[in-house]
Amino acid sequence: MAQKPSIPKGTRDFNAEEVAKRSYIIETIKTQFQLYGFQPIETPSFENSETLMGKYGDEGDRLIFKILDSGEYFEKVKGNVVDLSKYKEVLENLVETLEDIIQNCKELNDLYYSDFQFLFSEVKKKIISKRLYNDEIIDNVDEFDTLIKKLIDYNVISEYKKVPAYKKRRVQDIINYFYNKKINKHLTSQITSKALRYDLTVPFARYVVQHQNEIEFPFKRYQIQPVWRADRPQKGRFREFYQCDADVVGSKSLFQEVEFVQLYDAVFTALDLKGVTIKINNRKILSGIAEVIGAQDKLIDFTVALDKLDKIGEEKVKEEMRSKDISEEGIAKLQPLFELKGDFGDQVASLKSILGSSEIGLKGIEELEFINTAISNLKLKTAQLQLDVTLARGLNYYTGAIFEVSAPKGVKMGSIGGGGRYDDLTSIFGKPDTSGVGISFGLDRIYLVLDELNLFPATITESTKVLFINFGDKEAMACLQAVSKLRTNGVKAELYPDSAKMKKQMTHADRRNIPYVVLVGEEEINAGLFTLKNMKSGEQDKLSFEAMLEVLK
């Protein structure tokens, strides 16, 4: 039985027309990158897992595609052999706590005591053994893994309502710590040492540190390559897609942010996509707000929830904040944030009243005012700059200004660009105090917007300009000589390869939207002429090569 052809969800094939349109966007962006002084680099499609993991927050880490090692690498961990001796202290704490709870249950004559006792005995028997204490390797991880999962899924702890809550939490914390942080991470790191890149920024930071002795700072680079995310596919969201990034590292000047706003404006103006909104905020302002509401230790939870305001609305955002243990008092202090209105100046005034004396928050406002003043003086061509204090962008590495670009009003589409300032990204690779700022263009979403608004120029999808009809070997040879001369003069020309019926060849040209066909028979060969037919009007003329070239150019 033949296999049904298919591709993975979240990926796509592109036909000739789609490739031409995508190339048009890429070339337009690339032209502006180069005009602004950015240099091209490329990095591998996959990186070492440790390069990517932990750089995007918990949500980002879950979306990273890990690559299963094969060949000799996989042989090294065949059979799930894991050394558990290093987890001896964690296991002992687990057993001690379980014994404590069992004793409580026994005294309470709980109905579940016998089941829980049996389960505990099995776990203890398997993981606390002489082999473990002798620092030997437990080689049957599958059995151990099943027992731990059973303990978690069994959820017997929650059934003991009279057992103190802190003890329940302690046991669950230990189990989760041991199972999720130790076993899974240990196994995963052994068999997936590489991962597909999630974005272009972290690999760029790695590149900068690795090649720092070859780079002249400030270093301006652009990169146009595919990235991969294990996301849920939907309109405008794919698992494989291109990013078009421009970054500057080695400069803390806010003029870099000003120039990136101008770059966004230049690209979208060149694409004739007028009326885009460049939203701007500053992570320092968000840190200041978190400080004011007493949630400094929950900055990531706070910003991730706030970033969803446009998608899920105010009440759902508040619910998510409550679920992250942000106090009602703190959420109440955020209310003015949800109701900010007016122009840039009005919103800044309101923000200052919310932030009070937060030093970091007021620093963020100062930076935004600098950028806004500069753009007001320089003027934008077709885009508009807008302050959006709910803009958070979930990536952990942003530390200053953050950007997000939305399509013109009336187009339902997520962001078509984004970026921001990151002061600490290269420090994770051993190069501290190297500030950077960058932006990205969402190629696939920009494509969908241009397509919806019919903004692609008609000429970009033209392929072959003229098709020569094949009447036989002698005629075909004469045609090929003309085809070669046309190509030399920059005309896209081709010969139909087979000596088929003329109707079939004409139909082929029509279906491919080829605007002209040339007929060369015995008469044309003897006269040194070419019969050129316009496929749209149906008109045809006998022309010299020079006259035909003039029409086709």
N, C-alpha and C positions, 0 to 999 in steps of 0.2 A: 504494500500500500504506500502510495506516494505521500511524502511529508507535506503538510500544509504550510506554505511559507508565512512567516510572521516576523515581527520585530518586537523588542522589549517595550513595555509601556513607558511612555514618557520620552521616547525617541522618535525620530521621523526620517523618512526619505524625502529628498528634494528633487523636483524635476528641473529641466533646463531653465524654464521661466523663473522658478523660485530661486535657483542659484544665481541667475543674473540680477534679480532684485536684491538679494542678500549682498552680492558683490558690490552693487551700487552703494548700499549703506556703508559697507566696510571701507570702500575707497573714499567716500565722502568724509567719514570720521578720520581715516588715516591722513588725508590731506590736511585737515585742520590740526591734528596732532603735530604734524611736521612743521606747519606754519608757526606753531607755538613753541617749537624747539625741542620736542620730545624725540628720543631715540628708541628704535625698536629692539626688544629682546624677546627670547622665547625660553620657556622652561619645560621640563618633561611633563607628560600627561599624568604621571603618578609620582608621588613623593614617598619618602619613608613615613610610616604612620605617625611616628613621634613628632615629625615636623608639623603635621596638621592637627593632631588631637589636642584638645584643651585650649585652642585658640579662638573658638567661635561660640563658647558657652555650651550648656548642656543640649539645647535644641539643635545647635549647629553640629555638634559632635554626633548626634543620632542620625544625621543626614549624610554622613561621610560614607562613601562606598569603599569598603575594605576589600583588598585583593587577597584571595586565598593563595598562599604559597604552594608551589607544586614542585615536582621533581625531588631533588636532594633535600630541599628545605622541609618539605612535608614529611619525608622519611625520618627526620630528626625527632618529630613529635608523634610519630605513628603510634596508635594505641592510647593516646591521651595520657602519656606519662607525665606526672607533675610531682615536684618535690613539695610536700606540704609541711615539712618540718619547720619552715620559717614562720608558720602560722600557729605554732604551738600555744603561745600566750592567748591568742584570740580564741582558740578552741577551748582552752582551760576556762576562760571567762564564760564562754557559752555554757559549758557543762555546769559550772558553779551556779550560774543564774537559773538554769533549768531545774537543778536540784532544789534550789530555794523555792521556786514556784510549786514544784511537785509536793514539797512539804506542806505548803499552804493548802494545796488542794486536798491533801490527805487529811489534814486536820478538819477541813470543811466537809469531809465525806462527800466530795463532789462526784457526780455520776460519771464524769469523764476521766476520772483519775486513772483507772486501769488502762484505758486506751492511750492516755498520754504517757503513762509510765512505760508501756511497751514501746511506744515510739521513741521515747528518750533512750531507753536501753539499747535499742538498735543503733541509734545515732552514736551513742557513747561507745558502743562496742566497735563500730566501724572506724571512728576517727580518733579515739583515744586508745592507742595500742602501743605495744612495745616497739613496734616498728617505727611509730611516730617519735617516741621518746628517744629511740636510738638513731634519730635523724636519717632513717631510711626512706626510700621512695615508696609512696602508695601508688601502685600502678593500675588499680582498678578505679579510675576516677568516675566511670559511668555509674557504678553502684553508689559511690559517695554522692555524686551529683543528684541522683534520683532521691536519695534520702533527704538531702537538704531542700530540694524542691518540695518534697512531700511535707516537710516540716513547715515550710512557708505557706503552702497551699492549704494545709490542714487547718490553719487558723484557729487551732485549739485554744490559744492563749486568750483570744477575745471572748471565748465562751465562759471563762472564769470571771464572772462579773465582780466577785468579792475579792479577787486578787488585786492588790494595789496597782493603779494605773502606771505608776512609774516603773514598776517591775515588768509590766507587759511591754512598755516602750523599750526598756533596756534590752530585753530579750530580742525583740524584733529588730532593734538597731544593730545588735551584734550579728544576728543572722544575715541581715541585709548587707552589713559591712563585709562580712566574711564571704558571702556568696557573690555579691555583685562586684565588690572592689577587689577581691582577691582571686577567687577561682576564675570567674569569667574573664577578668582583665588578664590574668596570667595565661590562660589558655589562648585567648584571642591574640595576645602579643606574640605568642609562639608561632601561630599559623597564619597571621595576617600582618606581616611586618611592613607592608606597603599599602597605600590607599590612593584612589583617584583624587586629583586636586578638587577642592570644594570651591575655591575662588582663585584669583590671580595675585591677591595682595600678600598672603602669607608666603607663598613660594617666592614672591618678589623680595620680601624681607630676608628670606633665607639666601637668595641670590646676592643681595647687597652685602651681607656679612661674609659669605663665602668668597666673594670677588672684590672685597673692599680695597685691596691693594691695587686693583686695576681700574678703579672707578674714580672719576673726578667729581667731587661734591661741590655744590648741590648737584644731584644726579636726577635728570628728568628722563623718564622712560615711558614708552607705551607698549602695550602687549595686547594682541588680539588672538585669543585661543579658546578652545572649548573647555568647560568645566562640568562637573557631574555632582548631582545631589539626589539622595534617595528620598525625594519628596513625593507627595501625592499629586499625580498629574492632573492638570485642569487648564482652562483657557489661559494662555500666557505664562504657564508654569510647566516646565519640562524637567526631565531628569538629566538630559544632556543639552547643553546650550552654550552659546558663545558669550564671552564677556569682552568688552573693549575698554581697557583700563589705561589711565594715564596717572602717573604718580611723580612726586618730587620728594626726595629725601635729602636731609642735610641742611634744611633751612627752617627756621621757626617764624619767618616773616609772614604776616597776614596778607601781604600782597600776593602770595601764592593762592590763598583762598579767593581773592579778588579775581585773579587770572582764570581760575577754574570756573567761576561763574560766567566770565566772558567766553570761555571755551564752550561751555554748554550752549550758550546763546548762539555762538558762531556755527556750531554743528547743526543745531535744529533749524537755524535760518537757512543754511546751505541745503538742507533737506526739504525746504519749503514747509516745514512743520511749525507754523507760527502760533503763538499764544500758549506755549508751554509755561508751566509754573515751576520755578526753582525754589523749593522750600528749604529753609535753613533754620537750624537750631544749634545749640552748643551743649555738649555733654557736661560742661562745668555748671551750667544752669540746672540741669537735671540732678547733678550731685548736690547742688545747693538746696534744691527743693526737697530731696531725700533727707538732707540734714535738718531742715526746718520741721519736717513731719516726724522726725525721730526714726527714720528708716535707713540710716547710713549703711547698716550691715545688710540691707536688702535692696541695694541699688540696682542690681541686675534684675531681680524680680519686679521691681518698680518700673524700670524702663521697658522691660519686655511687655508688661501689661499695658503701659501707656501707649506703646507703639501700635497697639491693636485698636486704638480708639476709632479710627475711620472704618475698620472692618466690623467690629462687634458692638460699638456704641458705648456710651458712658456707663450704664448700669452693669453691663457685662465686665467692663474693665474694673469697676469697683468690686465686683464679685471675685474676680481673679486676684485682686490685691488682698481681699479678706482671706482667700484661701492660702495666701503666702504669709499670713499672720501680720499684715500691716494693720495697725490699730484703726478703730473707727474715728478716733480723734484726729489721727493723721490724715485719713481719707477726707474728713470734713474740711481740713485745711487746704485740700487740693481743689475744692469746689470752684474758686475763682479761676483756676487753670482751665477748667472745662468751659468756662463762659467768656474767655478772652475774645474781644472783638476790636475792630478798628485797624488803622494802618500800623506800620512798623513802630512809630513813635508811641502810639497809644498802648500797644501791647507791652512795649519796654517799660513804660511807666507803671503799668499794672504789675509786671513781673517784679519790679523793684520793691513794690509794697508787699508782695508775697515773700520775697527772699529776705527782707529785713536786713540784718547785718551779716548775712552769710558771705564771707570773703570770697569763696570760690565761685558762688553763684553770681556775685557782682562782677567778678573778673570775666565770666562768660558773657555777660551783657556788654561789657566794655569791648570785647572782641567783636561781637556782632555789630555794634554801633560803628566800629571802624570799617567793617566790610560794607555795610549799608551806605555809609557816607561816600566811600570810594566809588561804589557802583552808581550812586545817584549823580556823581560828577562825571563819570565816564559814559553813562547811558548804555542801555542794552538795545539791540536791534529789534527783536521780536518777542523775546521772553520777558517774564516779570519775576522779580525776586520777592519772596513772601516769607515772613517770619511765622514759624509753626512750632509753638512751644510743646506740642504733644509729640513732635517727631523725635523718636528715640533711636531707631535702628538698633536691632538686637545684638549686633556684633560687639563682643567685649572689648576689642582693641581701640575703639574710638575714644579720644580724650578731649577733643576740642570741638571745632565747628563740624556739623554734620549736614549733609545735603540729601535731598530726594527730589526727583523731577517727575511731575505728573503731566499727562497728556492734556491737550486743549479741552476745554469744557465741552461736554456732550459725548466724549469718547469714554466708554467704560473700560478702563484698563488700569492695572496696578502701576507701580512706579516704573518709569522707563529709563531711570538712571539714579545713581546714588553714590555717596562717598563720604569722606570726612578726614579729619586730622587725627593722627595717631602718634603719640610721643614715645611709646614704650615698646613698640612691636619688635624692633630689631634687638632689643635687650635680651629677649628670650633665646636668641642665637649668639649671645656673647658680645653684642655691640651696644652698650648703653648710650644714652644721651644723643640719639640720632632721631630727630623729629622728622615726621613725614606727613604728607597729605596727598590724597588721591581721589579720583572719581571714576565711575564706571558707567558705560552705556549698555543698556539691555537690548542687544541686537534683535532678538526674536520678538520682543514686545514692540519695539520701534517698527519692525516689519508689519506687524498686525495693524498698528495705528495707521501707517502710510497706506496700507492696502484698503482699510476701511474708509479712509478719506480720499481714495483715488489720487494719491500724490506721487505715484511712481511715474516718471517720464516714459512716454510710449516707446521711445527709441532704445531704452536699455534692454528690452526683451528681444530686439531684433537679432537674429542669428545670421543665417545665410541670406545674402542680398539677391543672388541670382543662381538659378539652377539650369545647367545645360542638359538638354534632352539627348538621350543616347539612341542613335539610329543604327549603330553597328560599329565595328572595329575601326574602319577608315574614318568615319565621321567623329568617333570618340577621340581619336588621336588628334584631330584638328581642334576639337573642343578643349582638350587638355592643354594644348599650347596657349589658347586664349585664356583659360582658367589661370594658368601660371602667371601670365602677364597681368591679369586683373588683380591677383593676390599681391604681386609685387607693388601694385599701385594702391594697396590698402582696401581692396574690395573683397568682401566675403563671398567667395564663389565656389561652386562644386559641380561635379558631373554625376548624373544618375548612373550608378555602377552597372546596371544590367540593361541589355537591349530588350526592354519590355514594350508592351503596347503603349502608344503615346498617351492614351486616356489614363492609364495607370500612373504614368510619370507625372502627368498634369495634376491628377488627384493628390499625389504625394506632395507636390509643391503647394497646392492649395491648403492641405491639412497642416502643413508646417508654416503657413503664413509667409511663404517666400514671395516677395513682391514682383519679381521678374523671372521669366524663363527665356532661354535662348535656343532657337532651333537652327541647326547647321546640317543641311543636306548637301547633295551633289551640286545643286545650283549655287548655294552660298559658297561652297568651297571654290568652285571655278571663278566666281565673281569676287572672292575675297571679302565677302560681306557676312553679316550676322543678323538673323531675324530676331529682334528683341520684342517680347510680348509683355505688356503690363497686365498682371493677373487681376488687378482690381477693375480697371476700365475695359479690358479686353482688346485695347488698341495694340497694333504691332507694326513695326517699321523695319526695313532693311537698312542697316547702318554699317559704316566702316568701324574698325576697332576703336579708333580715336573718338568717333561720335558716340559709340556705345559706352565708352569709358566716361565720357562727359555726363551722360545721363545717370550712370550708376554711382558716380562719386558723390 
